[in-house]
Amino acid sequence: MKDTEQLNNELKETDDIEKFVNDNEEHFKNFTLESYLQYLLDTKQLNKAEVIKDSRLDIGYAYHIFSGQKRHPAREKILSIALAMKLEVDEAQRLLYYAGAETLYVRNPWDSVVLFALDKHFTVDETNDLLNKLSETDNLG
């Protein structure tokens, strides 16, 4: 399976988009939010109940996100799940994409704090403490 960087490099080097798409069809993943969350749980060998507990989200709301019943969850809720899963930044950005939410942007102070927290594998509570310390008003969870 080719990773995203490999696909990006091939795309930059190709002159024939049809050939690129045909040659790489098996490497394209069309996830839903629900299927990407399940993919992450499986590949990282995570327990859904523990992730939900660590996310600090309301249990019912979180299960609705995981089951696909909550179509457009709040961005902060998705980021709480990303932190609870200890996702890498690129995985969290994809999770936001599949949730239909805006990706994190380093020029935004709040987003920068969350990017830092993801990179350092902070918990939701540690991230909220840091947001509060830096006078960012919105918390996660």
VMD Tcl script that builds the backbone (N, CA, C; Angstrom):
set m [mol new atoms 423]
animate dup $m
set s [atomselect $m all]
$s set {name element resname resid chain x y z} {
  {N N MET 1 A 0.848 -1.183 0.000}
  {CA C MET 1 A 0.000 0.000 0.000}
  {C C MET 1 A 0.891 1.242 0.000}
  {N N LYS 2 A 0.675 2.124 -0.936}
  {CA C LYS 2 A 1.445 3.359 -1.027}
  {C C LYS 2 A 0.920 4.347 0.014}
  {N N ASP 3 A 1.839 5.081 0.622}
  {CA C ASP 3 A 1.383 6.100 1.560}
  {C C ASP 3 A 1.086 7.403 0.807}
  {N N THR 4 A 0.536 8.348 1.502}
  {CA C THR 4 A 0.108 9.606 0.886}
  {C C THR 4 A 1.277 10.344 0.242}
  {N N GLU 5 A 2.417 10.330 0.896}
  {CA C GLU 5 A 3.587 11.024 0.350}
  {C C GLU 5 A 4.013 10.410 -0.991}
  {N N GLN 6 A 3.997 9.086 -1.071}
  {CA C GLN 6 A 4.346 8.423 -2.335}
  {C C GLN 6 A 3.367 8.822 -3.438}
  {N N LEU 7 A 2.079 8.808 -3.121}
  {CA C LEU 7 A 1.076 9.199 -4.105}
  {C C LEU 7 A 1.258 10.652 -4.528}
  {N N ASN 8 A 1.533 11.522 -3.568}
  {CA C ASN 8 A 1.764 12.933 -3.899}
  {C C ASN 8 A 2.942 13.097 -4.845}
  {N N ASN 9 A 4.030 12.389 -4.565}
  {CA C ASN 9 A 5.220 12.472 -5.420}
  {C C ASN 9 A 4.928 11.974 -6.831}
  {N N GLU 10 A 4.213 10.850 -6.930}
  {CA C GLU 10 A 3.858 10.320 -8.247}
  {C C GLU 10 A 2.960 11.285 -9.011}
  {N N LEU 11 A 2.018 11.895 -8.299}
  {CA C LEU 11 A 1.114 12.848 -8.940}
  {C C LEU 11 A 1.886 14.055 -9.478}
  {N N LYS 12 A 2.835 14.538 -8.717}
  {CA C LYS 12 A 3.637 15.690 -9.157}
  {C C LYS 12 A 4.470 15.361 -10.395}
  {N N GLU 13 A 4.879 14.103 -10.500}
  {CA C GLU 13 A 5.772 13.704 -11.596}
  {C C GLU 13 A 5.033 13.244 -12.853}
  {N N THR 14 A 3.745 13.007 -12.758}
  {CA C THR 14 A 3.028 12.445 -13.913}
  {C C THR 14 A 2.597 13.530 -14.901}
  {N N ASP 15 A 2.537 13.116 -16.149}
  {CA C ASP 15 A 1.972 13.961 -17.196}
  {C C ASP 15 A 0.633 13.403 -17.667}
  {N N ASP 16 A 0.274 12.241 -17.150}
  {CA C ASP 16 A -0.926 11.536 -17.588}
  {C C ASP 16 A -1.799 11.204 -16.380}
  {N N ILE 17 A -2.752 12.084 -16.091}
  {CA C ILE 17 A -3.605 11.901 -14.908}
  {C C ILE 17 A -4.466 10.647 -15.013}
  {N N GLU 18 A -4.924 10.313 -16.205}
  {CA C GLU 18 A -5.739 9.102 -16.362}
  {C C GLU 18 A -4.947 7.861 -15.973}
  {N N LYS 19 A -3.717 7.794 -16.429}
  {CA C LYS 19 A -2.861 6.647 -16.091}
  {C C LYS 19 A -2.599 6.608 -14.579}
  {N N PHE 20 A -2.341 7.773 -13.991}
  {CA C PHE 20 A -2.110 7.851 -12.552}
  {C C PHE 20 A -3.314 7.310 -11.782}
  {N N VAL 21 A -4.503 7.775 -12.144}
  {CA C VAL 21 A -5.712 7.338 -11.448}
  {C C VAL 21 A -5.935 5.840 -11.645}
  {N N ASN 22 A -5.797 5.369 -12.871}
  {CA C ASN 22 A -5.997 3.945 -13.139}
  {C C ASN 22 A -4.964 3.077 -12.429}
  {N N ASP 23 A -3.712 3.493 -12.441}
  {CA C ASP 23 A -2.641 2.716 -11.817}
  {C C ASP 23 A -2.737 2.689 -10.298}
  {N N ASN 24 A -3.377 3.677 -9.720}
  {CA C ASN 24 A -3.397 3.802 -8.259}
  {C C ASN 24 A -4.776 3.617 -7.634}
  {N N GLU 25 A -5.721 3.139 -8.406}
  {CA C GLU 25 A -7.091 2.998 -7.911}
  {C C GLU 25 A -7.166 2.230 -6.595}
  {N N GLU 26 A -6.382 1.174 -6.472}
  {CA C GLU 26 A -6.416 0.360 -5.252}
  {C C GLU 26 A -5.847 1.092 -4.036}
  {N N HIS 27 A -5.106 2.171 -4.266}
  {CA C HIS 27 A -4.487 2.910 -3.168}
  {C C HIS 27 A -5.340 4.075 -2.676}
  {N N PHE 28 A -6.411 4.378 -3.393}
  {CA C PHE 28 A -7.308 5.443 -2.964}
  {C C PHE 28 A -8.259 4.886 -1.913}
  {N N LYS 29 A -8.463 5.655 -0.871}
  {CA C LYS 29 A -9.384 5.226 0.182}
  {C C LYS 29 A -10.491 6.258 0.279}
  {N N ASN 30 A -11.684 5.794 0.167}
  {CA C ASN 30 A -12.847 6.662 0.300}
  {C C ASN 30 A -13.556 6.314 1.596}
  {N N PHE 31 A -13.083 6.915 2.662}
  {CA C PHE 31 A -13.641 6.652 3.980}
  {C C PHE 31 A -14.826 7.560 4.264}
  {N N THR 32 A -15.680 7.077 5.122}
  {CA C THR 32 A -16.645 7.926 5.810}
  {C C THR 32 A -16.017 8.204 7.173}
  {N N LEU 33 A -16.584 9.102 7.938}
  {CA C LEU 33 A -16.078 9.354 9.285}
  {C C LEU 33 A -16.118 8.063 10.097}
  {N N GLU 34 A -17.228 7.368 10.014}
  {CA C GLU 34 A -17.398 6.121 10.768}
  {C C GLU 34 A -16.341 5.087 10.369}
  {N N SER 35 A -16.126 4.900 9.068}
  {CA C SER 35 A -15.175 3.874 8.631}
  {C C SER 35 A -13.729 4.282 8.930}
  {N N TYR 36 A -13.426 5.585 8.892}
  {CA C TYR 36 A -12.067 6.005 9.225}
  {C C TYR 36 A -11.798 5.819 10.718}
  {N N LEU 37 A -12.775 6.125 11.547}
  {CA C LEU 37 A -12.619 5.884 12.978}
  {C C LEU 37 A -12.394 4.394 13.258}
  {N N GLN 38 A -13.161 3.551 12.575}
  {CA C GLN 38 A -12.990 2.106 12.766}
  {C C GLN 38 A -11.616 1.653 12.274}
  {N N TYR 39 A -11.185 2.194 11.153}
  {CA C TYR 39 A -9.845 1.896 10.616}
  {C C TYR 39 A -8.772 2.267 11.642}
  {N N LEU 40 A -8.903 3.442 12.252}
  {CA C LEU 40 A -7.931 3.874 13.257}
  {C C LEU 40 A -7.958 2.974 14.486}
  {N N LEU 41 A -9.156 2.636 14.944}
  {CA C LEU 41 A -9.269 1.726 16.090}
  {C C LEU 41 A -8.574 0.396 15.785}
  {N N ASP 42 A -8.819 -0.129 14.602}
  {CA C ASP 42 A -8.241 -1.425 14.220}
  {C C ASP 42 A -6.731 -1.358 14.068}
  {N N THR 43 A -6.243 -0.381 13.313}
  {CA C THR 43 A -4.810 -0.328 13.023}
  {C C THR 43 A -3.985 0.046 14.246}
  {N N LYS 44 A -4.561 0.815 15.153}
  {CA C LYS 44 A -3.837 1.223 16.364}
  {C C LYS 44 A -4.163 0.316 17.552}
  {N N GLN 45 A -5.035 -0.653 17.306}
  {CA C GLN 45 A -5.459 -1.608 18.336}
  {C C GLN 45 A -5.949 -0.883 19.589}
  {N N LEU 46 A -6.901 0.009 19.358}
  {CA C LEU 46 A -7.479 0.798 20.438}
  {C C LEU 46 A -8.853 0.268 20.812}
  {N N ASN 47 A -9.213 0.477 22.054}
  {CA C ASN 47 A -10.521 0.094 22.562}
  {C C ASN 47 A -11.443 1.313 22.492}
  {N N LYS 48 A -12.570 1.167 21.793}
  {CA C LYS 48 A -13.489 2.293 21.594}
  {C C LYS 48 A -13.957 2.896 22.918}
  {N N ALA 49 A -14.303 2.065 23.885}
  {CA C ALA 49 A -14.790 2.567 25.174}
  {C C ALA 49 A -13.711 3.390 25.887}
  {N N GLU 50 A -12.458 2.952 25.806}
  {CA C GLU 50 A -11.362 3.709 26.434}
  {C C GLU 50 A -11.127 5.025 25.720}
  {N N VAL 51 A -11.181 4.995 24.389}
  {CA C VAL 51 A -11.006 6.228 23.618}
  {C C VAL 51 A -12.098 7.224 23.997}
  {N N ILE 52 A -13.320 6.760 24.066}
  {CA C ILE 52 A -14.437 7.644 24.415}
  {C C ILE 52 A -14.251 8.206 25.822}
  {N N LYS 53 A -13.850 7.360 26.751}
  {CA C LYS 53 A -13.598 7.827 28.120}
  {C C LYS 53 A -12.495 8.890 28.131}
  {N N ASP 54 A -11.406 8.617 27.431}
  {CA C ASP 54 A -10.267 9.544 27.396}
  {C C ASP 54 A -10.581 10.828 26.630}
  {N N SER 55 A -11.577 10.780 25.751}
  {CA C SER 55 A -11.938 11.976 24.972}
  {C C SER 55 A -12.685 13.008 25.811}
  {N N ARG 56 A -13.220 12.584 26.939}
  {CA C ARG 56 A -14.000 13.446 27.831}
  {C C ARG 56 A -15.325 13.900 27.210}
  {N N LEU 57 A -15.753 13.220 26.153}
  {CA C LEU 57 A -17.031 13.550 25.528}
  {C C LEU 57 A -18.162 12.846 26.254}
  {N N ASP 58 A -19.362 13.373 26.097}
  {CA C ASP 58 A -20.549 12.683 26.566}
  {C C ASP 58 A -20.594 11.319 25.872}
  {N N ILE 59 A -20.803 10.268 26.620}
  {CA C ILE 59 A -20.732 8.906 26.083}
  {C C ILE 59 A -21.699 8.702 24.917}
  {N N GLY 60 A -22.930 9.140 25.084}
  {CA C GLY 60 A -23.920 8.974 24.022}
  {C C GLY 60 A -23.537 9.713 22.757}
  {N N TYR 61 A -23.072 10.942 22.919}
  {CA C TYR 61 A -22.655 11.753 21.772}
  {C C TYR 61 A -21.489 11.083 21.052}
  {N N ALA 62 A -20.516 10.625 21.815}
  {CA C ALA 62 A -19.337 9.982 21.224}
  {C C ALA 62 A -19.725 8.711 20.462}
  {N N TYR 63 A -20.602 7.901 21.049}
  {CA C TYR 63 A -21.027 6.689 20.341}
  {C C TYR 63 A -21.778 7.036 19.057}
  {N N HIS 64 A -22.513 8.142 19.062}
  {CA C HIS 64 A -23.182 8.582 17.835}
  {C C HIS 64 A -22.166 8.976 16.760}
  {N N ILE 65 A -21.058 9.570 17.164}
  {CA C ILE 65 A -19.997 9.899 16.204}
  {C C ILE 65 A -19.414 8.609 15.627}
  {N N PHE 66 A -19.064 7.672 16.492}
  {CA C PHE 66 A -18.442 6.424 16.046}
  {C C PHE 66 A -19.374 5.574 15.192}
  {N N SER 67 A -20.669 5.659 15.440}
  {CA C SER 67 A -21.627 4.840 14.682}
  {C C SER 67 A -22.061 5.495 13.377}
  {N N GLY 68 A -21.688 6.753 13.189}
  {CA C GLY 68 A -22.087 7.460 11.977}
  {C C GLY 68 A -23.427 8.152 12.091}
  {N N GLN 69 A -24.057 8.102 13.262}
  {CA C GLN 69 A -25.353 8.753 13.442}
  {C C GLN 69 A -25.221 10.268 13.555}
  {N N LYS 70 A -24.063 10.739 14.007}
  {CA C LYS 70 A -23.807 12.179 14.102}
  {C C LYS 70 A -23.003 12.563 12.872}
  {N N ARG 71 A -23.665 13.145 11.890}
  {CA C ARG 71 A -23.068 13.406 10.577}
  {C C ARG 71 A -22.025 14.511 10.581}
  {N N HIS 72 A -22.267 15.600 11.309}
  {CA C HIS 72 A -21.332 16.724 11.302}
  {C C HIS 72 A -21.033 17.146 12.741}
  {N N PRO 73 A -20.245 16.335 13.425}
  {CA C PRO 73 A -19.922 16.677 14.817}
  {C C PRO 73 A -19.055 17.933 14.888}
  {N N ALA 74 A -19.111 18.576 16.013}
  {CA C ALA 74 A -18.314 19.788 16.223}
  {C C ALA 74 A -16.827 19.464 16.095}
  {N N ARG 75 A -16.109 20.402 15.545}
  {CA C ARG 75 A -14.667 20.250 15.318}
  {C C ARG 75 A -13.937 19.911 16.624}
  {N N GLU 76 A -14.304 20.574 17.721}
  {CA C GLU 76 A -13.653 20.339 19.004}
  {C C GLU 76 A -13.879 18.917 19.497}
  {N N LYS 77 A -15.034 18.353 19.162}
  {CA C LYS 77 A -15.336 16.969 19.570}
  {C C LYS 77 A -14.438 15.988 18.813}
  {N N ILE 78 A -14.255 16.235 17.531}
  {CA C ILE 78 A -13.389 15.384 16.716}
  {C C ILE 78 A -11.951 15.468 17.215}
  {N N LEU 79 A -11.512 16.669 17.566}
  {CA C LEU 79 A -10.158 16.835 18.070}
  {C C LEU 79 A -9.981 16.159 19.429}
  {N N SER 80 A -11.017 16.127 20.239}
  {CA C SER 80 A -10.951 15.397 21.505}
  {C C SER 80 A -10.726 13.911 21.249}
  {N N ILE 81 A -11.406 13.384 20.247}
  {CA C ILE 81 A -11.216 11.976 19.884}
  {C C ILE 81 A -9.803 11.764 19.344}
  {N N ALA 82 A -9.328 12.686 18.531}
  {CA C ALA 82 A -7.973 12.571 17.972}
  {C C ALA 82 A -6.926 12.535 19.079}
  {N N LEU 83 A -7.074 13.396 20.069}
  {CA C LEU 83 A -6.138 13.400 21.194}
  {C C LEU 83 A -6.255 12.113 22.002}
  {N N ALA 84 A -7.471 11.654 22.228}
  {CA C ALA 84 A -7.673 10.417 22.982}
  {C C ALA 84 A -7.070 9.205 22.264}
  {N N MET 85 A -7.072 9.248 20.937}
  {CA C MET 85 A -6.490 8.159 20.147}
  {C C MET 85 A -4.980 8.320 19.972}
  {N N LYS 86 A -4.449 9.457 20.426}
  {CA C LYS 86 A -3.028 9.774 20.267}
  {C C LYS 86 A -2.611 9.749 18.791}
  {N N LEU 87 A -3.453 10.383 17.978}
  {CA C LEU 87 A -3.188 10.423 16.541}
  {C C LEU 87 A -2.026 11.346 16.221}
  {N N GLU 88 A -1.351 11.027 15.134}
  {CA C GLU 88 A -0.348 11.934 14.585}
  {C C GLU 88 A -1.110 13.092 13.937}
  {N N VAL 89 A -0.425 14.189 13.700}
  {CA C VAL 89 A -1.072 15.377 13.145}
  {C C VAL 89 A -1.748 15.063 11.815}
  {N N ASP 90 A -1.071 14.349 10.922}
  {CA C ASP 90 A -1.677 14.064 9.618}
  {C C ASP 90 A -2.919 13.185 9.752}
  {N N GLU 91 A -2.926 12.276 10.710}
  {CA C GLU 91 A -4.110 11.439 10.944}
  {C C GLU 91 A -5.256 12.284 11.489}
  {N N ALA 92 A -4.948 13.211 12.375}
  {CA C ALA 92 A -5.976 14.100 12.924}
  {C C ALA 92 A -6.544 15.010 11.841}
  {N N GLN 93 A -5.687 15.483 10.958}
  {CA C GLN 93 A -6.160 16.329 9.853}
  {C C GLN 93 A -7.108 15.538 8.950}
  {N N ARG 94 A -6.774 14.270 8.677}
  {CA C ARG 94 A -7.673 13.429 7.867}
  {C C ARG 94 A -8.984 13.174 8.598}
  {N N LEU 95 A -8.902 12.971 9.901}
  {CA C LEU 95 A -10.119 12.765 10.685}
  {C C LEU 95 A -11.021 13.992 10.586}
  {N N LEU 96 A -10.442 15.168 10.685}
  {CA C LEU 96 A -11.222 16.397 10.515}
  {C C LEU 96 A -11.839 16.463 9.120}
  {N N TYR 97 A -11.064 16.094 8.122}
  {CA C TYR 97 A -11.561 16.089 6.737}
  {C C TYR 97 A -12.776 15.181 6.611}
  {N N TYR 98 A -12.680 13.954 7.119}
  {CA C TYR 98 A -13.799 13.019 7.002}
  {C C TYR 98 A -14.999 13.445 7.839}
  {N N ALA 99 A -14.762 14.269 8.853}
  {CA C ALA 99 A -15.856 14.796 9.672}
  {C C ALA 99 A -16.496 16.026 9.030}
  {N N GLY 100 A -15.906 16.493 7.929}
  {CA C GLY 100 A -16.424 17.683 7.272}
  {C C GLY 100 A -16.076 18.956 8.027}
  {N N ALA 101 A -15.000 18.897 8.807}
  {CA C ALA 101 A -14.590 20.049 9.610}
  {C C ALA 101 A -13.322 20.676 9.028}
  {N N GLU 102 A -13.101 21.907 9.392}
  {CA C GLU 102 A -11.928 22.633 8.943}
  {C C GLU 102 A -10.668 22.011 9.555}
  {N N THR 103 A -9.638 21.833 8.740}
  {CA C THR 103 A -8.388 21.290 9.259}
  {C C THR 103 A -7.691 22.349 10.116}
  {N N LEU 104 A -6.755 21.899 10.915}
  {CA C LEU 104 A -6.010 22.799 11.785}
  {C C LEU 104 A -5.063 23.668 10.959}
  {N N TYR 105 A -4.933 24.927 11.369}
  {CA C TYR 105 A -4.140 25.899 10.629}
  {C C TYR 105 A -3.163 26.567 11.596}
  {N N VAL 106 A -1.892 26.425 11.326}
  {CA C VAL 106 A -0.852 26.875 12.248}
  {C C VAL 106 A -0.878 28.379 12.528}
  {N N ARG 107 A -1.447 29.177 11.651}
  {CA C ARG 107 A -1.499 30.625 11.873}
  {C C ARG 107 A -2.622 31.038 12.834}
  {N N ASN 108 A -3.447 30.087 13.222}
  {CA C ASN 108 A -4.492 30.325 14.204}
  {C C ASN 108 A -3.939 29.916 15.576}
  {N N PRO 109 A -3.924 30.820 16.564}
  {CA C PRO 109 A -3.321 30.479 17.859}
  {C C PRO 109 A -3.944 29.248 18.528}
  {N N TRP 110 A -5.269 29.153 18.519}
  {CA C TRP 110 A -5.939 27.994 19.134}
  {C C TRP 110 A -5.522 26.718 18.416}
  {N N ASP 111 A -5.540 26.761 17.090}
  {CA C ASP 111 A -5.140 25.599 16.300}
  {C C ASP 111 A -3.686 25.228 16.567}
  {N N SER 112 A -2.823 26.223 16.731}
  {CA C SER 112 A -1.413 25.960 17.009}
  {C C SER 112 A -1.233 25.202 18.315}
  {N N VAL 113 A -2.001 25.580 19.319}
  {CA C VAL 113 A -1.933 24.873 20.604}
  {C C VAL 113 A -2.354 23.410 20.416}
  {N N VAL 114 A -3.421 23.191 19.676}
  {CA C VAL 114 A -3.899 21.821 19.458}
  {C C VAL 114 A -2.899 21.028 18.606}
  {N N LEU 115 A -2.310 21.658 17.601}
  {CA C LEU 115 A -1.278 20.988 16.806}
  {C C LEU 115 A -0.098 20.574 17.685}
  {N N PHE 116 A 0.307 21.464 18.568}
  {CA C PHE 116 A 1.387 21.169 19.514}
  {C C PHE 116 A 0.998 19.984 20.399}
  {N N ALA 117 A -0.218 20.022 20.924}
  {CA C ALA 117 A -0.699 18.959 21.806}
  {C C ALA 117 A -0.757 17.608 21.082}
  {N N LEU 118 A -1.204 17.619 19.850}
  {CA C LEU 118 A -1.226 16.380 19.064}
  {C C LEU 118 A 0.187 15.848 18.859}
  {N N ASP 119 A 1.085 16.735 18.508}
  {CA C ASP 119 A 2.467 16.332 18.263}
  {C C ASP 119 A 3.122 15.754 19.511}
  {N N LYS 120 A 2.776 16.292 20.675}
  {CA C LYS 120 A 3.364 15.841 21.949}
  {C C LYS 120 A 2.527 14.754 22.627}
  {N N HIS 121 A 1.423 14.359 21.984}
  {CA C HIS 121 A 0.517 13.327 22.508}
  {C C HIS 121 A -0.039 13.690 23.887}
  {N N PHE 122 A -0.457 14.953 24.018}
  {CA C PHE 122 A -1.105 15.404 25.240}
  {C C PHE 122 A -2.479 14.758 25.360}
  {N N THR 123 A -2.975 14.671 26.572}
  {CA C THR 123 A -4.347 14.236 26.803}
  {C C THR 123 A -5.278 15.416 26.543}
  {N N VAL 124 A -6.565 15.151 26.551}
  {CA C VAL 124 A -7.556 16.227 26.408}
  {C C VAL 124 A -7.422 17.198 27.577}
  {N N ASP 125 A -7.286 16.678 28.790}
  {CA C ASP 125 A -7.161 17.547 29.968}
  {C C ASP 125 A -5.902 18.407 29.898}
  {N N GLU 126 A -4.775 17.821 29.497}
  {CA C GLU 126 A -3.534 18.589 29.364}
  {C C GLU 126 A -3.677 19.675 28.296}
  {N N THR 127 A -4.364 19.340 27.222}
  {CA C THR 127 A -4.568 20.311 26.153}
  {C C THR 127 A -5.464 21.448 26.621}
  {N N ASN 128 A -6.542 21.124 27.313}
  {CA C ASN 128 A -7.423 22.168 27.850}
  {C C ASN 128 A -6.684 23.055 28.850}
  {N N ASP 129 A -5.837 22.457 29.689}
  {CA C ASP 129 A -5.044 23.249 30.633}
  {C C ASP 129 A -4.146 24.233 29.886}
  {N N LEU 130 A -3.523 23.750 28.811}
  {CA C LEU 130 A -2.651 24.613 28.021}
  {C C LEU 130 A -3.444 25.716 27.321}
  {N N LEU 131 A -4.603 25.360 26.782}
  {CA C LEU 131 A -5.461 26.380 26.154}
  {C C LEU 131 A -5.853 27.450 27.165}
  {N N ASN 132 A -6.227 27.030 28.371}
  {CA C ASN 132 A -6.610 27.984 29.420}
  {C C ASN 132 A -5.417 28.853 29.834}
  {N N LYS 133 A -4.258 28.245 29.968}
  {CA C LYS 133 A -3.045 28.969 30.368}
  {C C LYS 133 A -2.708 30.054 29.342}
  {N N LEU 134 A -2.949 29.754 28.076}
  {CA C LEU 134 A -2.631 30.705 27.007}
  {C C LEU 134 A -3.814 31.596 26.642}
  {N N SER 135 A -4.849 31.592 27.501}
  {CA C SER 135 A -6.020 32.452 27.374}
  {C C SER 135 A -6.824 32.210 26.107}
  {N N GLU 136 A -6.791 30.996 25.604}
  {CA C GLU 136 A -7.661 30.613 24.496}
  {C C GLU 136 A -8.983 30.191 25.122}
  {N N THR 137 A -10.067 30.758 24.680}
  {CA C THR 137 A -11.342 30.611 25.388}
  {C C THR 137 A -12.068 29.295 25.155}
  {N N ASP 138 A -11.930 28.695 23.988}
  {CA C ASP 138 A -12.660 27.464 23.701}
  {C C ASP 138 A -11.856 26.255 24.133}
  {N N ASN 139 A -12.523 25.352 24.857}
  {CA C ASN 139 A -11.892 24.111 25.270}
  {C C ASN 139 A -12.384 22.954 24.442}
  {N N LEU 140 A -11.703 21.847 24.575}
  {CA C LEU 140 A -12.103 20.601 23.905}
  {C C LEU 140 A -13.054 19.842 24.795}
  {N N GLY 141 A -13.710 18.849 24.192}
  {CA C GLY 141 A -14.545 17.939 24.974}
  {C C GLY 141 A -15.946 18.412 25.200}
}
mol reanalyze $m
mol bondsrecalc $m
mol representation Tube
mol addrep $m
